[in-house]
């Protein structure tokens, strides 16, 4: 079963960095946007706490 963040389509980090081939960005996306650490994403925590999307540059870790 694939895991996918419910905010994937509006995530500024994913939109901005999904095309970057850097292994670190790919790893974050695979783990936090489309993988087992989706529930631990700091971007989701920020959204839940502040009620607004975090800055695009904010990492999910």
Backbone as XML, in Angstrom:
<?xml version="1.0"?>
<chain id="A" units="angstrom">
  <residue number="1" name="UNK">
    <atom name="N" x="0.834" y="-1.185" z="0.000"/>
    <atom name="CA" x="0.000" y="0.000" z="0.000"/>
    <atom name="C" x="0.877" y="1.247" z="0.000"/>
  </residue>
  <residue number="2" name="UNK">
    <atom name="N" x="0.610" y="2.146" z="-0.897"/>
    <atom name="CA" x="1.363" y="3.394" z="-0.969"/>
    <atom name="C" x="0.806" y="4.397" z="0.032"/>
  </residue>
  <residue number="3" name="UNK">
    <atom name="N" x="1.696" y="5.114" z="0.677"/>
    <atom name="CA" x="1.327" y="6.170" z="1.609"/>
    <atom name="C" x="1.591" y="7.484" z="0.898"/>
  </residue>
  <residue number="4" name="UNK">
    <atom name="N" x="0.655" y="8.414" z="0.997"/>
    <atom name="CA" x="0.834" y="9.714" z="0.351"/>
    <atom name="C" x="0.252" y="10.795" z="1.252"/>
  </residue>
  <residue number="5" name="UNK">
    <atom name="N" x="0.973" y="11.877" z="1.410"/>
    <atom name="CA" x="0.524" y="12.999" z="2.225"/>
    <atom name="C" x="-0.760" y="13.587" z="1.647"/>
  </residue>
  <residue number="6" name="UNK">
    <atom name="N" x="-1.704" y="13.910" z="2.536"/>
    <atom name="CA" x="-2.967" y="14.481" z="2.076"/>
    <atom name="C" x="-2.804" y="15.922" z="1.574"/>
  </residue>
  <residue number="7" name="UNK">
    <atom name="N" x="-1.671" y="16.552" z="1.854"/>
    <atom name="CA" x="-1.402" y="17.923" z="1.420"/>
    <atom name="C" x="-0.471" y="17.969" z="0.201"/>
  </residue>
  <residue number="8" name="UNK">
    <atom name="N" x="-0.250" y="16.839" z="-0.402"/>
    <atom name="CA" x="0.729" y="16.704" z="-1.477"/>
    <atom name="C" x="0.521" y="17.702" z="-2.624"/>
  </residue>
  <residue number="9" name="UNK">
    <atom name="N" x="-0.685" y="17.887" z="-3.052"/>
    <atom name="CA" x="-0.961" y="18.735" z="-4.214"/>
    <atom name="C" x="-0.743" y="20.223" z="-3.953"/>
  </residue>
  <residue number="10" name="UNK">
    <atom name="N" x="-0.740" y="20.631" z="-2.669"/>
    <atom name="CA" x="-0.539" y="22.044" z="-2.357"/>
    <atom name="C" x="0.744" y="22.321" z="-1.576"/>
  </residue>
  <residue number="11" name="UNK">
    <atom name="N" x="1.583" y="21.312" z="-1.427"/>
    <atom name="CA" x="2.821" y="21.452" z="-0.654"/>
    <atom name="C" x="3.859" y="22.253" z="-1.439"/>
  </residue>
  <residue number="12" name="UNK">
    <atom name="N" x="4.214" y="23.413" z="-0.919"/>
    <atom name="CA" x="5.193" y="24.278" z="-1.576"/>
    <atom name="C" x="6.557" y="23.636" z="-1.703"/>
  </residue>
  <residue number="13" name="UNK">
    <atom name="N" x="6.968" y="22.860" z="-0.706"/>
    <atom name="CA" x="8.256" y="22.177" z="-0.762"/>
    <atom name="C" x="8.280" y="21.192" z="-1.930"/>
  </residue>
  <residue number="14" name="UNK">
    <atom name="N" x="7.245" y="20.384" z="-2.030"/>
    <atom name="CA" x="7.192" y="19.391" z="-3.106"/>
    <atom name="C" x="7.123" y="20.072" z="-4.474"/>
  </residue>
  <residue number="15" name="UNK">
    <atom name="N" x="6.280" y="21.066" z="-4.590"/>
    <atom name="CA" x="6.128" y="21.778" z="-5.865"/>
    <atom name="C" x="7.462" y="22.403" z="-6.295"/>
  </residue>
  <residue number="16" name="UNK">
    <atom name="N" x="8.146" y="23.006" z="-5.338"/>
    <atom name="CA" x="9.395" y="23.705" z="-5.652"/>
    <atom name="C" x="10.562" y="22.760" z="-5.917"/>
  </residue>
  <residue number="17" name="UNK">
    <atom name="N" x="10.636" y="21.639" z="-5.182"/>
    <atom name="CA" x="11.831" y="20.804" z="-5.232"/>
    <atom name="C" x="11.651" y="19.438" z="-5.881"/>
  </residue>
  <residue number="18" name="UNK">
    <atom name="N" x="10.472" y="19.083" z="-6.345"/>
    <atom name="CA" x="10.265" y="17.733" z="-6.882"/>
    <atom name="C" x="11.088" y="17.429" z="-8.129"/>
  </residue>
  <residue number="19" name="UNK">
    <atom name="N" x="11.454" y="18.437" z="-8.883"/>
    <atom name="CA" x="12.227" y="18.226" z="-10.104"/>
    <atom name="C" x="13.736" y="18.253" z="-9.878"/>
  </residue>
  <residue number="20" name="UNK">
    <atom name="N" x="14.156" y="18.658" z="-8.700"/>
    <atom name="CA" x="15.584" y="18.708" z="-8.396"/>
    <atom name="C" x="16.089" y="17.280" z="-8.214"/>
  </residue>
  <residue number="21" name="UNK">
    <atom name="N" x="17.150" y="16.970" z="-8.859"/>
    <atom name="CA" x="17.667" y="15.608" z="-8.849"/>
    <atom name="C" x="18.575" y="15.324" z="-7.640"/>
  </residue>
  <residue number="22" name="UNK">
    <atom name="N" x="18.757" y="16.302" z="-6.778"/>
    <atom name="CA" x="19.629" y="16.097" z="-5.622"/>
    <atom name="C" x="19.079" y="14.965" z="-4.766"/>
  </residue>
  <residue number="23" name="UNK">
    <atom name="N" x="19.926" y="14.063" z="-4.377"/>
    <atom name="CA" x="19.523" y="12.857" z="-3.652"/>
    <atom name="C" x="18.837" y="13.191" z="-2.322"/>
  </residue>
  <residue number="24" name="UNK">
    <atom name="N" x="19.246" y="14.262" z="-1.668"/>
    <atom name="CA" x="18.634" y="14.635" z="-0.390"/>
    <atom name="C" x="17.180" y="15.035" z="-0.581"/>
  </residue>
  <residue number="25" name="UNK">
    <atom name="N" x="16.898" y="15.851" z="-1.578"/>
    <atom name="CA" x="15.516" y="16.263" z="-1.856"/>
    <atom name="C" x="14.667" y="15.052" z="-2.217"/>
  </residue>
  <residue number="26" name="UNK">
    <atom name="N" x="15.189" y="14.187" z="-3.043"/>
    <atom name="CA" x="14.456" y="12.969" z="-3.436"/>
    <atom name="C" x="14.159" y="12.109" z="-2.217"/>
  </residue>
  <residue number="27" name="UNK">
    <atom name="N" x="15.122" y="12.011" z="-1.311"/>
    <atom name="CA" x="14.946" y="11.211" z="-0.106"/>
    <atom name="C" x="13.850" y="11.802" z="0.782"/>
  </residue>
  <residue number="28" name="UNK">
    <atom name="N" x="13.863" y="13.118" z="0.990"/>
    <atom name="CA" x="12.813" y="13.766" z="1.779"/>
    <atom name="C" x="11.444" y="13.504" z="1.176"/>
  </residue>
  <residue number="29" name="UNK">
    <atom name="N" x="11.334" y="13.668" z="-0.135"/>
    <atom name="CA" x="10.055" y="13.472" z="-0.820"/>
    <atom name="C" x="9.596" y="12.021" z="-0.701"/>
  </residue>
  <residue number="30" name="UNK">
    <atom name="N" x="10.501" y="11.079" z="-0.923"/>
    <atom name="CA" x="10.141" y="9.660" z="-0.830"/>
    <atom name="C" x="9.748" y="9.249" z="0.586"/>
  </residue>
  <residue number="31" name="UNK">
    <atom name="N" x="10.396" y="9.818" z="1.585"/>
    <atom name="CA" x="10.130" y="9.445" z="2.971"/>
    <atom name="C" x="8.959" y="10.206" z="3.595"/>
  </residue>
  <residue number="32" name="UNK">
    <atom name="N" x="8.903" y="11.522" z="3.362"/>
    <atom name="CA" x="7.929" y="12.356" z="4.060"/>
    <atom name="C" x="6.694" y="12.710" z="3.223"/>
  </residue>
  <residue number="33" name="UNK">
    <atom name="N" x="6.816" y="12.780" z="1.927"/>
    <atom name="CA" x="5.673" y="13.133" z="1.079"/>
    <atom name="C" x="4.936" y="11.900" z="0.566"/>
  </residue>
  <residue number="34" name="UNK">
    <atom name="N" x="5.696" y="10.862" z="0.329"/>
    <atom name="CA" x="5.121" y="9.656" z="-0.275"/>
    <atom name="C" x="5.568" y="8.389" z="0.437"/>
  </residue>
  <residue number="35" name="UNK">
    <atom name="N" x="5.869" y="8.496" z="1.718"/>
    <atom name="CA" x="6.413" y="7.324" z="2.390"/>
    <atom name="C" x="6.050" y="7.196" z="3.854"/>
  </residue>
  <residue number="36" name="UNK">
    <atom name="N" x="6.851" y="6.424" z="4.564"/>
    <atom name="CA" x="6.511" y="6.027" z="5.926"/>
    <atom name="C" x="6.550" y="7.134" z="6.984"/>
  </residue>
  <residue number="37" name="UNK">
    <atom name="N" x="7.156" y="8.276" z="6.682"/>
    <atom name="CA" x="7.265" y="9.344" z="7.684"/>
    <atom name="C" x="6.268" y="10.484" z="7.457"/>
  </residue>
  <residue number="38" name="UNK">
    <atom name="N" x="5.261" y="10.249" z="6.658"/>
    <atom name="CA" x="4.264" y="11.272" z="6.351"/>
    <atom name="C" x="3.668" y="11.871" z="7.623"/>
  </residue>
  <residue number="39" name="UNK">
    <atom name="N" x="3.390" y="11.047" z="8.615"/>
    <atom name="CA" x="2.790" y="11.529" z="9.859"/>
    <atom name="C" x="3.762" y="12.317" z="10.729"/>
  </residue>
  <residue number="40" name="UNK">
    <atom name="N" x="5.040" y="12.312" z="10.378"/>
    <atom name="CA" x="6.053" y="13.013" z="11.164"/>
    <atom name="C" x="6.589" y="14.260" z="10.462"/>
  </residue>
  <residue number="41" name="UNK">
    <atom name="N" x="5.951" y="14.667" z="9.409"/>
    <atom name="CA" x="6.389" y="15.816" z="8.614"/>
    <atom name="C" x="6.231" y="17.120" z="9.404"/>
  </residue>
  <residue number="42" name="UNK">
    <atom name="N" x="7.314" y="17.847" z="9.547"/>
    <atom name="CA" x="7.287" y="19.129" z="10.274"/>
    <atom name="C" x="6.419" y="20.159" z="9.548"/>
  </residue>
  <residue number="43" name="UNK">
    <atom name="N" x="6.310" y="20.043" z="8.236"/>
    <atom name="CA" x="5.458" y="20.959" z="7.468"/>
    <atom name="C" x="3.986" y="20.736" z="7.840"/>
  </residue>
  <residue number="44" name="UNK">
    <atom name="N" x="3.593" y="19.487" z="7.978"/>
    <atom name="CA" x="2.219" y="19.188" z="8.390"/>
    <atom name="C" x="1.958" y="19.668" z="9.816"/>
  </residue>
  <residue number="45" name="UNK">
    <atom name="N" x="2.950" y="19.519" z="10.686"/>
    <atom name="CA" x="2.812" y="19.977" z="12.065"/>
    <atom name="C" x="2.651" y="21.499" z="12.109"/>
  </residue>
  <residue number="46" name="UNK">
    <atom name="N" x="3.413" y="22.181" z="11.293"/>
    <atom name="CA" x="3.327" y="23.644" z="11.193"/>
    <atom name="C" x="1.920" y="24.049" z="10.732"/>
  </residue>
  <residue number="47" name="UNK">
    <atom name="N" x="1.428" y="23.404" z="9.702"/>
    <atom name="CA" x="0.093" y="23.694" z="9.175"/>
    <atom name="C" x="-0.973" y="23.476" z="10.241"/>
  </residue>
  <residue number="48" name="UNK">
    <atom name="N" x="-0.848" y="22.406" z="10.979"/>
    <atom name="CA" x="-1.823" y="22.082" z="12.028"/>
    <atom name="C" x="-1.773" y="23.112" z="13.160"/>
  </residue>
  <residue number="49" name="UNK">
    <atom name="N" x="-0.574" y="23.532" z="13.549"/>
    <atom name="CA" x="-0.407" y="24.474" z="14.654"/>
    <atom name="C" x="-0.771" y="25.907" z="14.275"/>
  </residue>
  <residue number="50" name="UNK">
    <atom name="N" x="-0.351" y="26.334" z="13.084"/>
    <atom name="CA" x="-0.499" y="27.738" z="12.696"/>
    <atom name="C" x="-1.715" y="27.998" z="11.788"/>
  </residue>
  <residue number="51" name="UNK">
    <atom name="N" x="-2.259" y="26.937" z="11.204"/>
    <atom name="CA" x="-3.418" y="27.098" z="10.338"/>
    <atom name="C" x="-3.102" y="27.676" z="8.969"/>
  </residue>
  <residue number="52" name="UNK">
    <atom name="N" x="-1.836" y="27.669" z="8.608"/>
    <atom name="CA" x="-1.434" y="28.154" z="7.279"/>
    <atom name="C" x="-0.266" y="27.320" z="6.788"/>
  </residue>
  <residue number="53" name="UNK">
    <atom name="N" x="-0.076" y="27.341" z="5.488"/>
    <atom name="CA" x="1.015" y="26.578" z="4.900"/>
    <atom name="C" x="2.359" y="27.183" z="5.299"/>
  </residue>
  <residue number="54" name="UNK">
    <atom name="N" x="3.352" y="26.352" z="5.558"/>
    <atom name="CA" x="4.678" y="26.859" z="5.904"/>
    <atom name="C" x="5.392" y="27.405" z="4.663"/>
  </residue>
  <residue number="55" name="UNK">
    <atom name="N" x="6.496" y="28.123" z="4.888"/>
    <atom name="CA" x="7.286" y="28.599" z="3.747"/>
    <atom name="C" x="7.760" y="27.424" z="2.891"/>
  </residue>
  <residue number="56" name="UNK">
    <atom name="N" x="7.843" y="27.646" z="1.588"/>
    <atom name="CA" x="8.264" y="26.588" z="0.660"/>
    <atom name="C" x="9.600" y="25.975" z="1.033"/>
  </residue>
  <residue number="57" name="UNK">
    <atom name="N" x="10.500" y="26.771" z="1.572"/>
    <atom name="CA" x="11.854" y="26.317" z="1.882"/>
    <atom name="C" x="11.932" y="25.469" z="3.149"/>
  </residue>
  <residue number="58" name="UNK">
    <atom name="N" x="10.861" y="25.438" z="3.938"/>
    <atom name="CA" x="10.869" y="24.655" z="5.179"/>
    <atom name="C" x="10.929" y="23.180" z="4.847"/>
  </residue>
  <residue number="59" name="UNK">
    <atom name="N" x="11.897" y="22.489" z="5.429"/>
    <atom name="CA" x="12.073" y="21.059" z="5.192"/>
    <atom name="C" x="11.044" y="20.254" z="5.993"/>
  </residue>
  <residue number="60" name="UNK">
    <atom name="N" x="10.738" y="19.057" z="5.546"/>
    <atom name="CA" x="9.802" y="18.221" z="6.284"/>
    <atom name="C" x="10.397" y="17.584" z="7.544"/>
  </residue>
  <residue number="61" name="UNK">
    <atom name="N" x="11.703" y="17.741" z="7.729"/>
    <atom name="CA" x="12.365" y="17.160" z="8.908"/>
    <atom name="C" x="12.737" y="18.207" z="9.918"/>
  </residue>
</chain>
